[in-house]
Amino acid sequence: MKYQIPNWLIILGGCGQIFTALIYPYIRHQVFDWYNDVKQLKPLNQEIAKTYGRYIQGLNFCFGLIAILIPTDLKNGSHLALALTTLIGMYWVGKVATQIAYYPMYQIPQKIIFKTGSYFMNTLFVSFAIIYTWLFMLNLQTIIN
């Protein structure tokens, strides 16, 4: 029996990824005071940190656009669909693994909005990892068969 992921779920995941890209600067500034920490680095390291932050934000946004604009193509069993869902799935699985392995030792501000937001964001990250890993497995199964 072959399971299918409905397009609306892929599109919803895409909207969530765009949301994470748009909320990213707020979280860095309001929750983690990231900009003040980055100011303590040498100028080149400041630029590197900012560049990587933009890469993360850009990837989240682009992954979301791909999901919204071509959800059917992400599950069509082609080699390109397999490659994209592998990339996006590994990205989010890596994000979740990093959250679990490294981030629990740090404290977020204890305001209710930040605590609630952290649970919400982690739920989103796990959802993205599940959706894209599922898509990857379906595409792989199609290619193998």
N, C-alpha and C positions, 0 to 999 in steps of 0.2 A: 504494500500500500504506500503510495507516494503522497506525502503531505505538501501542501502549498502554503506559502505565506501570502495573506491578502495584501493587495496594493495599499489599502488604507493604513495598514500597520507599518509598511515601509515608509509611506509618506509622513505618517505621524512621527516615526523615528527621525526622518529628515527635518521636520519642523523642530523637534527637540534638539537636534544637532545645531541648527541655526540659532536656536535660543541660547545654547551653551556658548556659541561664538559671540553673540551680542552681549551676554551677561558677564563674560570673562573680564573685561576691564573693570567693571563694578566690583567684582569679587576680589580682584587683585588689589584695588585701591581701598575699598571699604572694609573688607574682612581681613586681609593679610598685610595691609600697609606696605605692599610690595615695592612701591616707588621709593619710599624712604630707605628701604633696605638696599635697593639697587644703587642708590646714590652713594652708598659706602664703598662700592666697588671701584676699581680703576676704570678710566673712561672706556677703554676697549672692552672690558668685561661688562660694563653697563650696556654697551651697544649689542654685544652678543646675547645678553639676557633678554633685552628688548626684542631682538630679532627672533629668538626662539619663541618668545611669547606671541609674536605676530604669526609665526609658522603654525603654532597650535591653534590660534584663533582662525587662521585662514583654512587650515585643514578641516576643522569642525564645520565651518561655513560651507566649504566646497563639498564635503561629504553629504551635508544636508541638501544642498542643491541637486546633487546627483540623485539622491533618493527621491526627492520631490518630482524632478523632471522626467526621470526614466526608471520608475520602479519596476516595470515589466522587464526591462532589459537587464536589471540586476538579478533576475531569477530565470533567465531564458536558457541556462545550461551551456552557454558559449564559453570559450576559453577566456574571453575578456571579462565576462560576468564572474567567472571563477577568480580571475586575478584581482578584480576590484573588490569583491566580497572578502577575499583573503586579506587584502591590504586593510580594508576598513575594519573587519572583524578582529584582526591581530592588533590593530591600533587600540580598539576599545578594550579588548581583553588585557592588553598591556597596561592601559590606564587603570583598569579595575585592580589588577595585580599590584600596581604601584601604590594605589590608594591603601590597599590592605597591608602591604609590606612596610611602607614608610610613613604614610601620613598619620596613622593613629597616634604616633608618639608626639604629635604637635597638637596644640590646643587652638581651636578657633574661639573667637570671642563668644561669651556665654549669653549674649542677647538671644531671645527666642527666635527672631527672624533669621539669625545666622545658623542656629542649631537646626531649625526646620529646613532652611535652605540647604544645609549640608546633607540631610537625609534625602531631600528631593533630588539634588544633583547626583548623589550616589545611586539612587534608584534609576535615574536617567542613564548613567554610565553602564550599569548592569544591563538595563534594557537594550541599549545599543549593542553591547557585547553579545547578548543572546540573539537579537535579530540578525546581525551580520554573520555570526557563527552558524546560525541555522541556514541562512542563505548560502553561505560557503558550502555547507554539507550537502544541500540540495543540488547545487551546481556541480559539485564533485561527483555526486551519485549519478547525475545525468551524463556526465562525461565518461565515467567509468562504464556505465551500461551502454 
